[in-house]
Structure formats: C-alpha cells, structure tokens
C-alpha cells in the first residue's frame, strides 16, 4: 500500500459522502477522502471539550514532551511528508520543505518557551507593599484551526502546536485539497502520544460544516481569503469568542536607487514566485526607481528565465504548478485582461501544458493600468507587476494604495533610510533587503496584517497567548484601598487625596 493510499484509509471516519482528490501535477485521481457532516463536527467538538479538561490538568512539562515527540516524528518522516505535499499541492520540493520548516521551527520555539510565556506574572498592586497582584493564564478551551491549501503543515501545525501547549483541545480543518498531509500530521501526533480527542481533524466542505465549527469553538484561528475572514469575524463576534485572521495581501517590493541591483533582482524568483506565487506574503507589486528601472528589469527577467519548472518529486525544480483549476484559470484571465488594457509581458505569460495541466510560467508585467483587475486584486499566482517611481513620497503613496496591509520589502544599501521608509508603509511587516522570510521566520516576533489583511498575530508572545484567557488574582493585606477605616467622610477624603498624590510617585 502506498503512503497516499494508507493516509486515505486512515483518514477520520465520517457519516457523509466521499470526495475525489486530483493531483495538480497530472490532473489524475490521487485519493478518495471522507467528508464530515454537521453531526460529525458536533460529535468531534463534544469529545474535544471533554478531553480538554484532562489535557489542561496535565503538567506543562508533559505537554511539552509530547509536542517534542510529535516534532521528532515529523523530522524523522519528512521525506514522506515532502512527497505528500508535492503530490496533493503541486509544490516544488523546496516549497514543501518551507511549509514543513515553518511548523518545525515555530513549534520548537514555542515548546522551548512555553513555560516562560504561560507562567504567572506578578504586577504591582493597588497599594505597593500591601497588595499582591498576579496574572495567570488559562486555556480558552476548544480551538478550531482552519488551514489553507497553500500551507497545510506550516499553518495547520504551526497554529495548532501553541494552542495544544497552552492546554487547549484543537480541531484542525484543512482544505480538502490538502487533506492527506493533515492526516499525516495527526497520525504523527497520535503516534507521539497526544490523545486522539485532544487533536482532531475534520474534513469537508466549508459551506456545509463551517458554521458548526465556529458555533462550537472557543477560539478560531483562520488563514485564507479576506472574504471568508470577514464572515468568520462576524459569526465569532456574534458569539463573543476570539478569532485571529491572516488574510490576503498585495505586497509591494520597493527598490531604491542605491540598492544592490544584483541582489534585489536575484530575490525576485523567491519574492514573487515561491510556491508558484501562492503565498500570502509574496510580492505582487514591484516598484523600481526610474534611474535603475531598465537595468533592474533586465536582471530580474534573466533570473526569472533561469528558473526550472517541473513536477519532479525531488529538489531539481524551482517552481511547481498552480494547485487548483480555479486559481489557474483566474491567473490566466488576469494576465490576458492586463495585456488587453496595455500591459507589456516582460517574461512569461504562458501556460505550460507540456509540463502539466496547471503549470504557468513565472511572469513579469510592466505598464499594468489601473483599469486592469490585476492592478488591485490579489492574484495568488506567479505574476508580478513592475512600475517605475520618481520620489519616495510617490512610492509610499502607491505602496499604501491598496485595501491590504500584510507585508512589504525595501531594498537599499542605507538601512537607516530603509527603516524610515518602512515606518511609512501600512503593513504588518516590512523587510529591508529581504523579500519576506526575514520577518516571517523571526518566530519571536509577531506576524500578521493590517487593514483587509487581517487581525491578530501568529508567532511571538501573542501567537500563544491568543489561545489563553487572563485572570487576575489580587491579595490585599490590612485595609482595602477603598476602606474608610472608621474615619469621618471628610477626613477620609482629605487623606485619600493626599495619599493618591503620593502614590503617583511610588514605583508601580
């Protein structure tokens, strides 16, 4: 039995129908997976809620040990996981490695730092020396993680691990297209000793089971489109539960006149075409100073033309295919419409059926007009629009002229100037002399978007504490701050006024 067949057989049982998965590289059938019903989801939520209480009572050190065992199994079996990620998602192997690496690195960091992040925190009290105030953290309960098809392990695993460490039960809902890698993740968790009801996977159509998941959750971590994120935010808001949303991006890359052109141009293949452009952080808008525009475009096109495309299940290719038929068709339509409205194809701009049904060449366009949908819409494919600019004010205005605010990059030899420019850009992260990985892979720092790119953060302190509720426990010695101590009201009022004035000068 192949790994794919074994995963399909071991997928969680369901009362609903089945669905056929097709391989993006070939368009042929890959596996048949079950589809869960609302009743399945409600049962999973009930089991999770019951199991969570015992899981939260286990010492943190035990949860850390189990997560470390999970990570160890993923490291041991990474070659098989890479195969699955390529077969179900059409990824180049380097992109499968990146998806896996996000879960491993962020998960390892949270495992090491969980005690520091979750331990009680002492605060200054109402009356210094007489009031002891401690902030403690409790798990929220049942966390639903909704992971996208472009990063099923990096997001699915990366968002689930801190929630589990914090004492929550997790129900992970992947996209159907990437169900197999998610089942692989859960099987690894089970073999590591994590209780089956503490970490569950449900499969199905979001239109069928999405509301049931949100209605039974205590917190929702969603990564996906802005349109879906808005709906989740509304439903979560109606229930007064927390949610974090990492949504779309239309990310700018700004190349200043003093930039190292060779370095910046060499970054374009990963900046714009990593995972065939199907990464919310990739660059879709490229602004180059007019004085270096032609030279930079020549270099960037040369680097892009040198990329190796293909469906090899090894590290020999730089870019794989699109993942979905709908995404492939939308990309082709965007490019054709941009051409029809005056855009010039500098390189790429073609389907590659000789490689597979969903292959599209990495594409650089110039002269994209505001009337083209590609000018404002998130393409989520291997295409970038390049434009010249004259002044810093003009490029900042252009970079911010979008509904999105996820990531940006600035390329300059003067990093101080880059930092000043970064402060004017309305995104959750700005990378200087790197496309996006410098910020995103800094797992001690928060990662997330502004504006229509979402709310909340993964990574950093917030990436774990979002899965907790804070509780303040205050112990008062002697008199309460609002006690009159038997004094007349007027006397008490004068003393309180004097005391409050003095307290403003005490360390608190």
C-alpha positions as CSV (number, residue, x, y, z in Angstrom):
1,X,0.0,0.0,0.0
2,X,1.4,3.4,-1.0
3,X,1.7,6.3,1.5
4,X,-1.2,8.1,-0.2
5,X,-3.4,5.0,0.0
6,X,-2.5,4.5,3.6
7,X,-3.4,8.1,4.5
8,X,-6.7,7.9,2.7
9,X,-7.6,4.7,4.5
10,X,-6.6,6.2,7.9
11,X,-8.5,9.4,7.4
12,X,-11.0,10.1,10.2
13,X,-14.3,8.2,9.7
14,X,-17.3,10.3,8.6
15,X,-21.0,10.0,8.1
16,X,-21.0,12.0,4.9
17,X,-20.1,11.3,1.3
18,X,-16.6,11.0,-0.1
19,X,-14.6,13.3,-2.4
20,X,-12.0,12.5,-5.0
21,X,-8.7,14.4,-4.9
22,X,-6.8,15.1,-8.1
23,X,-3.1,15.6,-8.4
24,X,-2.2,19.1,-9.7
25,X,0.8,17.8,-11.5
26,X,-1.2,15.4,-13.6
27,X,-4.9,16.1,-13.2
28,X,-5.3,12.4,-12.4
29,X,-7.1,10.9,-9.3
30,X,-4.9,10.9,-6.2
31,X,-7.2,9.6,-3.4
32,X,-10.7,9.3,-2.1
33,X,-11.3,11.1,1.2
34,X,-14.3,11.1,3.6
35,X,-16.4,14.2,4.1
36,X,-17.7,15.0,7.6
37,X,-21.2,16.1,8.3
38,X,-22.6,18.6,10.8
39,X,-23.3,15.7,13.1
40,X,-19.7,14.5,12.8
41,X,-18.5,18.0,13.7
42,X,-20.8,18.3,16.7
43,X,-19.5,15.0,17.9
44,X,-15.9,16.0,17.5
45,X,-16.5,19.2,19.4
46,X,-18.1,17.4,22.3
47,X,-15.3,14.9,22.5
48,X,-12.7,17.7,22.3
49,X,-14.5,19.7,25.1
50,X,-14.5,16.6,27.4
51,X,-10.9,15.7,26.7
52,X,-9.6,19.3,27.0
53,X,-10.2,19.4,30.8
54,X,-7.9,16.5,31.5
55,X,-5.4,17.7,29.0
56,X,-5.2,21.1,30.7
57,X,-4.7,19.4,34.0
58,X,-1.6,17.6,32.8
59,X,1.7,19.3,33.8
60,X,3.0,21.7,31.1
61,X,6.2,19.6,31.0
62,X,4.2,16.6,29.9
63,X,2.6,18.6,27.1
64,X,6.0,19.9,26.0
65,X,7.4,16.3,25.9
66,X,4.5,15.1,23.7
67,X,4.9,18.0,21.3
68,X,8.6,17.4,21.1
69,X,7.9,13.8,20.2
70,X,5.5,15.0,17.5
71,X,8.1,17.3,16.1
72,X,10.6,14.4,16.2
73,X,8.3,12.2,14.2
74,X,7.9,14.9,11.6
75,X,11.6,15.3,11.3
76,X,12.1,11.6,11.0
77,X,9.5,11.1,8.3
78,X,10.0,14.4,6.5
79,X,10.8,12.8,3.1
80,X,7.4,11.0,3.0
81,X,5.7,14.3,4.1
82,X,7.5,16.2,1.3
83,X,6.2,13.6,-1.2
84,X,2.6,14.1,0.0
85,X,2.9,17.9,0.0
86,X,4.1,17.8,-3.6
87,X,1.6,15.3,-4.8
88,X,-1.5,17.0,-3.3
89,X,-0.4,20.6,-3.7
90,X,1.7,20.7,-6.8
91,X,4.6,22.2,-4.9
92,X,8.2,22.2,-5.8
93,X,10.1,20.3,-3.2
94,X,11.8,23.4,-1.9
95,X,8.3,24.8,-1.1
96,X,7.3,21.6,0.6
97,X,10.4,21.9,2.7
98,X,9.5,25.5,3.6
99,X,6.0,24.5,4.6
100,X,7.3,21.7,6.9
101,X,10.1,24.0,8.2
102,X,7.6,26.6,9.4
103,X,5.8,24.1,11.6
104,X,9.1,22.6,12.9
105,X,10.8,25.9,13.7
106,X,7.8,27.7,15.2
107,X,6.7,24.6,17.1
108,X,10.2,24.0,18.5
109,X,10.4,27.6,19.7
110,X,7.0,27.5,21.4
111,X,7.9,24.2,23.1
112,X,11.1,25.7,24.5
113,X,9.5,29.0,25.6
114,X,6.1,27.7,26.8
115,X,6.9,27.8,30.4
116,X,8.1,31.4,30.2
117,X,5.1,32.5,28.2
118,X,2.5,30.8,30.4
119,X,3.8,31.2,33.9
120,X,2.0,33.6,36.3
121,X,3.1,37.2,36.0
122,X,3.4,39.5,39.1
123,X,2.2,43.0,38.7
124,X,2.4,46.0,41.0
125,X,-0.6,46.2,43.3
126,X,-3.1,48.9,44.2
127,X,-1.2,49.7,47.4
128,X,2.5,48.9,47.0
129,X,3.6,46.5,49.7
130,X,0.0,45.8,50.8
131,X,-1.5,44.4,47.5
132,X,-0.1,41.5,45.6
133,X,-1.5,41.1,42.1
134,X,-0.8,38.1,39.9
135,X,-1.9,37.5,36.3
136,X,-2.5,33.8,35.5
137,X,-3.3,32.2,32.1
138,X,-6.0,29.6,31.4
139,X,-6.6,27.8,28.1
140,X,-9.7,29.1,26.2
141,X,-11.0,25.5,25.7
142,X,-11.6,24.2,22.2
143,X,-9.6,25.9,19.4
144,X,-10.6,25.5,15.8
145,X,-7.8,26.0,13.3
146,X,-8.8,26.5,9.7
147,X,-5.8,26.0,7.5
148,X,-5.4,26.9,3.8
149,X,-4.3,24.6,1.0
150,X,-1.1,26.5,0.3
151,X,0.4,25.8,3.7
152,X,-1.3,22.9,5.3
153,X,1.6,21.9,7.6
154,X,3.1,25.3,8.3
155,X,-0.2,26.9,9.2
156,X,-2.1,23.8,10.3
157,X,0.7,22.5,12.5
158,X,2.2,25.9,13.3
159,X,-1.1,27.3,14.7
160,X,-2.1,24.1,16.4
161,X,1.0,23.5,18.5
162,X,0.9,26.6,20.7
163,X,-2.8,26.0,21.3
164,X,-2.0,22.5,22.4
165,X,0.9,23.6,24.6
166,X,-1.4,26.1,26.3
167,X,-3.8,23.3,27.4
168,X,-6.4,23.6,24.7
169,X,-8.0,20.9,22.5
170,X,-7.7,21.5,18.8
171,X,-9.9,20.7,15.9
172,X,-7.9,21.2,12.6
173,X,-10.0,21.8,9.5
174,X,-7.8,21.7,6.3
175,X,-8.8,22.4,2.8
176,X,-10.0,19.2,1.1
177,X,-7.2,19.5,-1.5
178,X,-4.5,19.1,1.2
179,X,-6.3,16.6,3.5
180,X,-3.6,14.0,3.1
181,X,-0.8,16.0,4.6
182,X,-3.1,17.0,7.5
183,X,-4.0,13.4,8.2
184,X,-0.2,12.7,8.1
185,X,0.2,15.4,10.8
186,X,-2.5,13.9,13.0
187,X,-1.1,10.4,12.6
188,X,2.2,11.7,13.8
189,X,0.5,13.3,16.8
190,X,-1.2,10.1,17.7
191,X,2.0,8.1,17.5
192,X,3.7,10.7,19.7
193,X,1.1,10.0,22.4
194,X,-1.2,13.1,22.0
195,X,-4.7,11.9,22.9
196,X,-6.9,11.5,19.8
197,X,-9.8,13.6,21.1
198,X,-7.4,16.4,22.1
199,X,-6.1,16.8,18.5
200,X,-8.7,16.0,15.8
201,X,-9.0,16.6,12.1
202,X,-12.3,17.2,10.3
203,X,-12.7,17.2,6.5
204,X,-15.5,18.6,4.5
205,X,-17.0,21.5,2.5
206,X,-16.8,24.8,4.5
207,X,-20.3,25.7,3.3
208,X,-21.6,22.5,5.0
209,X,-19.6,22.4,8.2
210,X,-18.0,25.8,8.7
211,X,-20.8,27.3,10.8
212,X,-21.0,24.3,13.1
213,X,-17.2,24.5,13.7
214,X,-17.4,28.2,14.6
215,X,-20.5,27.8,16.7
216,X,-18.9,25.1,18.8
217,X,-15.4,26.7,19.2
218,X,-14.0,28.9,22.0
219,X,-11.5,30.4,19.6
220,X,-11.0,30.3,15.8
221,X,-7.6,30.7,14.0
222,X,-8.3,31.2,10.3
223,X,-5.9,31.7,7.4
224,X,-7.4,32.3,4.0
225,X,-9.2,34.8,1.9
226,X,-10.4,38.2,3.1
227,X,-14.0,37.5,2.0
228,X,-14.2,34.3,4.2
229,X,-12.3,36.0,7.0
230,X,-15.0,38.7,7.2
231,X,-17.7,36.1,7.5
232,X,-15.8,34.3,10.3
233,X,-15.3,37.6,12.1
234,X,-19.0,38.3,12.1
235,X,-20.0,34.9,13.3
236,X,-17.3,34.9,16.0
237,X,-18.4,38.4,17.0
238,X,-22.0,37.3,17.5
239,X,-20.8,34.6,19.9
240,X,-18.2,36.9,21.6
241,X,-15.4,34.5,21.0
242,X,-11.9,35.4,19.9
243,X,-10.5,34.9,16.5
244,X,-7.3,35.6,14.6
245,X,-7.4,36.1,10.8
246,X,-4.5,36.1,8.4
247,X,-6.0,37.1,5.1
248,X,-4.9,38.3,1.7
249,X,-2.0,40.5,0.6
250,X,-1.0,42.7,-2.3
251,X,2.6,43.1,-1.2
252,X,4.9,45.8,-2.6
253,X,8.7,45.5,-3.1
254,X,10.4,48.9,-3.3
255,X,13.9,49.1,-4.9
256,X,15.6,52.4,-4.1
257,X,18.2,53.9,-6.5
258,X,21.2,52.9,-4.2
259,X,20.1,49.3,-3.9
260,X,22.4,46.4,-4.7
261,X,20.7,45.6,-8.0
262,X,22.1,42.1,-8.5
263,X,20.9,41.1,-5.0
264,X,17.5,42.6,-5.4
265,X,16.9,41.2,-8.8
266,X,18.1,37.7,-7.7
267,X,15.4,37.9,-4.9
268,X,12.5,38.2,-7.4
269,X,12.1,34.5,-8.1
270,X,11.5,33.7,-4.4
271,X,9.9,37.1,-3.7
272,X,7.2,36.6,-6.3
273,X,7.2,33.0,-7.4
274,X,7.7,30.9,-4.3
275,X,5.1,28.1,-4.3
276,X,4.1,29.4,-7.7
277,X,3.1,32.7,-6.2
278,X,0.6,31.0,-3.9
279,X,1.8,32.6,-0.7
280,X,0.0,35.4,1.0
281,X,3.4,37.1,1.7
282,X,4.8,37.0,-1.9
283,X,5.4,40.2,-3.9
284,X,2.7,41.2,-6.4
285,X,3.8,44.8,-6.9
286,X,7.3,45.8,-7.7
287,X,8.3,49.5,-7.6
288,X,11.7,50.4,-9.0
289,X,13.3,53.8,-9.1
290,X,13.2,55.2,-12.6
291,X,17.0,55.7,-12.7
292,X,17.6,52.0,-12.4
293,X,14.4,50.6,-13.9
294,X,15.7,49.2,-17.2
295,X,18.8,47.7,-15.8
296,X,16.8,46.1,-12.9
297,X,14.1,44.7,-15.2
298,X,16.8,43.1,-17.4
299,X,18.4,41.4,-14.4
300,X,15.1,40.3,-12.9
301,X,13.9,38.8,-16.2
302,X,17.2,36.9,-16.6
303,X,16.9,35.5,-13.1
304,X,13.3,34.5,-13.7
305,X,14.0,32.9,-17.1
306,X,16.7,30.7,-15.3
307,X,14.0,29.2,-13.0
308,X,13.4,25.5,-13.5
309,X,9.8,24.4,-13.7
310,X,8.6,20.9,-13.4
311,X,6.8,18.1,-11.5
312,X,9.9,16.2,-10.2
313,X,9.5,14.7,-6.8
314,X,12.9,15.9,-5.8
315,X,14.8,19.2,-5.4
316,X,15.6,19.6,-9.1
317,X,12.9,22.3,-9.8
318,X,12.5,25.8,-8.6
319,X,8.7,26.1,-9.1
320,X,5.9,23.7,-9.4
321,X,2.3,24.2,-10.7
322,X,-0.7,26.0,-9.5
323,X,-2.8,24.0,-7.1
324,X,-6.4,24.5,-8.2
325,X,-8.1,24.6,-11.6
326,X,-10.0,27.8,-10.5
327,X,-6.7,29.5,-9.5
328,X,-5.1,28.6,-12.7
329,X,-8.0,29.9,-14.8
330,X,-8.2,33.1,-12.8
331,X,-4.5,33.8,-13.2
332,X,-4.7,33.3,-17.0
333,X,-7.7,35.7,-17.1
334,X,-5.9,38.3,-15.1
335,X,-2.9,38.3,-17.4
336,X,-4.9,38.3,-20.6
337,X,-7.0,41.2,-19.3
338,X,-3.9,43.1,-18.3
339,X,-2.4,42.6,-21.8
340,X,-5.7,43.8,-23.4
341,X,-5.6,47.0,-21.4
342,X,-2.0,47.8,-22.4
343,X,0.4,45.8,-20.1
344,X,3.6,44.5,-21.6
345,X,4.8,41.0,-20.8
346,X,8.5,41.2,-19.9
347,X,8.8,37.5,-19.4
348,X,6.5,34.5,-19.0
349,X,2.8,35.0,-19.6
350,X,2.2,31.5,-21.0
351,X,0.5,28.3,-19.9
352,X,2.8,25.2,-20.0
353,X,0.7,22.2,-20.7
354,X,3.8,20.3,-21.8
355,X,4.7,20.2,-18.1
356,X,1.3,19.6,-16.6
357,X,-2.3,20.9,-16.7
358,X,-1.8,23.7,-14.1
359,X,1.7,25.0,-15.0
360,X,2.0,28.7,-15.8
361,X,5.3,30.5,-16.4
362,X,6.6,33.0,-13.9
363,X,5.5,36.3,-15.3
364,X,6.7,39.9,-15.0
365,X,4.5,42.6,-16.4
366,X,5.0,46.3,-16.9
367,X,2.6,49.0,-17.7
368,X,-0.4,47.5,-15.9
369,X,-3.1,50.1,-15.9
370,X,-5.5,50.9,-13.0
371,X,-8.3,49.5,-15.1
372,X,-6.9,46.0,-15.1
373,X,-8.1,43.8,-12.3
374,X,-4.6,42.6,-11.7
375,X,-3.7,46.1,-10.6
376,X,-5.7,45.8,-7.3
377,X,-6.8,42.2,-6.9
378,X,-4.8,39.6,-5.1
379,X,-3.7,37.3,-7.9
380,X,-2.2,34.5,-5.8
381,X,-0.2,33.1,-8.7
382,X,3.2,33.6,-10.3
383,X,2.9,37.1,-11.7
384,X,4.3,40.4,-10.6
385,X,3.6,43.9,-12.0
386,X,6.5,46.3,-12.1
387,X,6.3,50.1,-12.2
388,X,8.8,52.9,-12.1
389,X,8.7,55.7,-9.5
390,X,10.5,59.0,-9.1
391,X,10.2,60.1,-5.5
392,X,9.9,58.5,-2.0
393,X,6.6,60.2,-1.4
394,X,5.2,58.8,-4.7
395,X,6.2,55.3,-4.0
396,X,4.9,55.3,-0.4
397,X,1.5,56.6,-1.7
398,X,1.5,53.8,-4.3
399,X,2.5,51.1,-1.9
400,X,-0.3,52.1,0.5
401,X,-2.9,52.5,-2.2
402,X,-4.4,49.0,-1.5
403,X,-7.0,47.5,0.7
404,X,-4.4,45.1,2.0
405,X,-1.6,45.6,4.5
406,X,0.3,42.3,5.1
407,X,4.0,42.6,4.1
408,X,6.4,44.8,2.2
409,X,10.1,45.0,1.4
410,X,12.5,47.9,0.8
411,X,15.8,47.4,-0.9
412,X,18.6,49.9,-0.2
413,X,22.2,50.0,1.0
414,X,21.2,52.6,3.5
415,X,19.3,50.6,6.1
416,X,18.5,53.7,8.2
417,X,16.8,55.2,5.2
418,X,15.1,51.9,4.7
419,X,13.8,51.9,8.3
420,X,12.5,55.5,7.9
421,X,10.6,54.4,4.7
422,X,9.4,51.3,6.4
423,X,7.7,53.3,9.1
424,X,5.5,55.0,6.4
425,X,4.3,51.7,4.9
426,X,1.0,50.4,6.2
427,X,1.8,46.7,6.5
428,X,2.2,44.3,9.4
429,X,5.8,43.7,8.4
430,X,8.5,45.4,6.4
431,X,11.6,43.6,5.3
432,X,14.8,45.5,4.4
433,X,16.9,43.8,1.8
434,X,14.8,40.6,2.0
435,X,11.5,39.7,0.4
436,X,9.5,38.3,3.4
437,X,11.3,35.5,5.1
438,X,13.4,37.7,7.4
439,X,10.4,38.9,9.3
440,X,8.2,35.8,8.9
441,X,10.9,33.4,10.0
442,X,11.7,35.5,13.1
443,X,9.4,33.5,15.2
444,X,10.0,35.5,18.3
445,X,8.3,38.5,16.6
446,X,4.6,38.7,15.8
447,X,3.4,38.1,12.3
448,X,0.1,39.4,10.8
449,X,-1.6,42.0,8.8
450,X,-3.2,45.4,8.9
451,X,-6.3,46.7,7.1
452,X,-8.0,43.9,5.0
453,X,-5.1,41.6,5.6
454,X,-6.5,40.5,8.9
455,X,-6.4,40.9,12.7
456,X,-4.4,39.2,15.4
457,X,-1.0,37.7,15.2
458,X,0.8,34.4,15.0
459,X,4.3,33.9,16.2
460,X,5.8,35.8,19.2
461,X,4.1,36.2,22.5
462,X,0.7,36.8,21.0
463,X,0.9,33.7,18.9
464,X,0.5,31.6,22.1
465,X,-1.4,34.0,24.4
466,X,-4.2,34.4,21.9
467,X,-5.2,30.8,23.0
468,X,-5.5,31.8,26.6
469,X,-7.7,33.9,28.9
470,X,-6.0,36.1,31.5
471,X,-7.2,36.1,35.1
472,X,-6.0,38.5,37.8
473,X,-5.7,37.2,41.4
474,X,-5.2,40.1,43.9
475,X,-4.4,39.6,47.6
476,X,-4.9,42.5,49.9
477,X,-3.1,42.8,53.3
478,X,-4.6,45.1,56.0
479,X,-7.0,47.7,54.8
480,X,-8.7,47.7,51.4
481,X,-7.8,50.7,49.2
482,X,-11.4,52.0,49.5
483,X,-11.8,51.3,53.2
484,X,-12.7,54.4,55.4
485,X,-11.0,52.8,58.5
486,X,-13.8,54.3,60.6
487,X,-12.8,57.8,59.8
488,X,-15.3,60.6,59.1
489,X,-16.0,61.0,55.4
490,X,-14.4,64.5,55.1
491,X,-11.2,63.3,56.9
492,X,-11.1,60.2,54.8
493,X,-11.5,62.2,51.7
494,X,-8.6,64.6,52.6
495,X,-6.3,61.6,53.5
496,X,-7.2,59.8,50.3
497,X,-6.5,62.8,48.2
498,X,-3.0,63.2,49.8
499,X,-2.3,59.5,49.6
500,X,-3.2,59.3,45.9
501,X,-0.9,62.2,45.1
502,X,1.9,60.5,47.0
503,X,1.2,57.1,45.3
504,X,1.8,58.6,41.8
505,X,5.5,58.9,42.8
506,X,5.9,55.3,44.0
507,X,7.1,52.5,41.8
508,X,4.1,50.7,40.4
